[in-house]
Amino acid sequence: MDKKLWKKVGKMELGNPVLTTLVGLVVFYIGLKMFAGGIIMTLLWQSSSLSTTAIIGLVASGAVPLPAAIAAVLGANIGTTGTIWLAGALVSDGMPKGDTLRIAMAHTGVNLLMAISLLPFVRPIAQWITKVTT
């Protein structure tokens, strides 16, 4: 493992051991694992804004490369669909039914379609962002 990365992660004082563990797991995985990490973080926190803010902070500190961060943000977008499934389950006394099910399926389907279509292009997107911002 890269010694510089270990030093950066060691300097993070998040206070909460669960949060530290989650961020640590996300920091050390790339690609599809970062995508899955974004989904899991957002499902646990119930906030894609918090997940995206944490990811931006990790990129700014140099702990996470930009392509991995883009994959994690795409995962966080899918993680937001957990909220509608949870709300639907609570409203319907179990599995969402009727309009609630249709809304949950549409929300999940659109987010999955977007992620599946963009994941193969994470590196070119990161290169373009780097080119435009420098």
C-alpha positions as CSV (number, residue, x, y, z in Angstrom):
1,M,0.0,0.0,0.0
2,D,1.2,3.5,-0.8
3,K,2.9,5.1,2.3
4,K,1.6,8.6,1.3
5,L,-1.9,7.3,1.2
6,W,-1.5,5.7,4.7
7,K,-0.2,9.0,6.1
8,K,-3.2,11.0,4.7
9,V,-5.7,8.5,6.0
10,G,-3.9,8.5,9.4
11,K,-4.3,12.3,9.6
12,M,-8.1,12.1,9.2
13,E,-9.7,12.5,12.6
14,L,-13.3,11.7,12.0
15,G,-14.2,11.0,15.7
16,N,-16.7,8.3,15.0
17,P,-15.2,4.8,14.6
18,V,-18.0,3.6,12.3
19,L,-17.6,6.6,10.0
20,T,-13.8,6.1,10.1
21,T,-14.2,2.5,9.2
22,L,-16.6,3.3,6.3
23,V,-14.3,6.0,4.9
24,G,-11.3,3.7,5.3
25,L,-13.0,1.0,3.3
26,V,-13.9,3.4,0.6
27,V,-10.4,4.9,0.4
28,F,-8.7,1.6,-0.3
29,Y,-10.9,0.3,-3.1
30,I,-11.2,1.5,-6.6
31,G,-13.5,1.1,-9.6
32,L,-16.5,-1.1,-9.1
33,K,-15.7,-1.4,-5.4
34,M,-15.8,2.4,-5.1
35,F,-19.1,2.3,-6.9
36,A,-20.4,-0.3,-4.4
37,G,-18.9,1.8,-1.6
38,G,-20.9,4.8,-2.7
39,I,-24.1,2.8,-2.7
40,I,-23.4,1.4,0.8
41,M,-22.4,4.8,2.3
42,T,-25.5,6.4,1.0
43,L,-27.8,3.6,2.1
44,L,-26.3,3.8,5.6
45,W,-26.3,7.6,5.9
46,Q,-29.5,8.1,3.9
47,S,-27.9,11.1,2.4
48,S,-26.2,11.3,-1.0
49,S,-25.2,14.9,-0.2
50,L,-23.2,13.7,2.8
51,S,-21.7,10.9,0.7
52,T,-20.7,13.2,-2.1
53,T,-19.3,15.8,0.4
54,A,-17.1,13.0,2.0
55,I,-16.0,11.9,-1.5
56,I,-15.1,15.4,-2.6
57,G,-13.1,15.9,0.6
58,L,-11.2,12.7,0.0
59,V,-10.4,13.8,-3.6
60,A,-9.3,17.2,-2.4
61,S,-7.0,15.7,0.2
62,G,-5.5,13.4,-2.5
63,A,-6.6,10.2,-0.7
64,V,-8.9,9.1,-3.6
65,P,-8.1,9.4,-7.3
66,L,-10.7,11.3,-9.4
67,P,-11.9,8.2,-11.5
68,A,-12.6,6.3,-8.3
69,A,-14.4,9.3,-6.8
70,I,-16.6,9.6,-9.9
71,A,-17.5,5.9,-9.6
72,A,-18.4,6.4,-5.9
73,V,-20.6,9.4,-6.7
74,L,-22.4,7.3,-9.3
75,G,-22.9,4.7,-6.6
76,A,-24.2,7.3,-4.2
77,N,-26.8,8.3,-6.8
78,I,-28.1,4.7,-6.8
79,G,-27.9,4.6,-3.0
80,T,-30.5,7.4,-2.9
81,T,-33.1,4.9,-4.3
82,G,-33.0,3.2,-0.9
83,T,-35.0,6.0,0.6
84,I,-38.0,5.5,-1.7
85,W,-37.9,1.7,-1.1
86,L,-37.8,2.3,2.7
87,A,-40.6,4.8,2.6
88,G,-42.6,2.5,0.3
89,A,-42.1,-0.4,2.7
90,L,-43.3,1.7,5.7
91,V,-46.3,3.0,3.9
92,S,-47.4,-0.3,2.4
93,D,-46.7,-2.5,5.5
94,G,-44.1,-4.5,3.7
95,M,-43.1,-4.5,0.0
96,P,-44.2,-1.3,-1.9
97,K,-47.4,-1.7,-3.9
98,G,-49.2,0.2,-6.6
99,D,-48.0,3.7,-7.3
100,T,-45.3,3.5,-4.6
101,L,-43.9,0.4,-6.4
102,R,-44.0,2.2,-9.8
103,I,-42.2,5.3,-8.4
104,A,-39.5,3.2,-6.7
105,M,-39.0,1.1,-9.8
106,A,-38.7,4.2,-12.1
107,H,-36.3,6.0,-9.7
108,T,-34.1,2.9,-9.4
109,G,-34.3,2.1,-13.1
110,V,-33.3,5.6,-14.2
111,N,-30.4,5.8,-11.7
112,L,-29.2,2.3,-12.7
113,L,-29.4,3.1,-16.4
114,M,-27.4,6.3,-15.9
115,A,-24.7,4.5,-13.8
116,I,-24.4,1.6,-16.2
117,S,-24.1,3.9,-19.2
118,L,-21.5,6.1,-17.5
119,L,-19.3,3.6,-15.5
120,P,-17.4,2.4,-18.6
121,F,-16.4,6.1,-19.2
122,V,-15.2,7.0,-15.8
123,R,-11.5,7.5,-16.8
124,P,-12.3,9.6,-19.9
125,I,-14.7,11.7,-17.8
126,A,-11.9,12.2,-15.2
127,Q,-9.4,13.1,-17.9
128,W,-11.9,15.6,-19.4
129,I,-12.6,17.2,-15.9
130,T,-8.8,17.4,-15.3
131,K,-8.2,19.1,-18.7
132,V,-11.1,21.6,-18.2
133,T,-10.1,22.6,-14.7
134,T,-6.4,23.0,-15.2
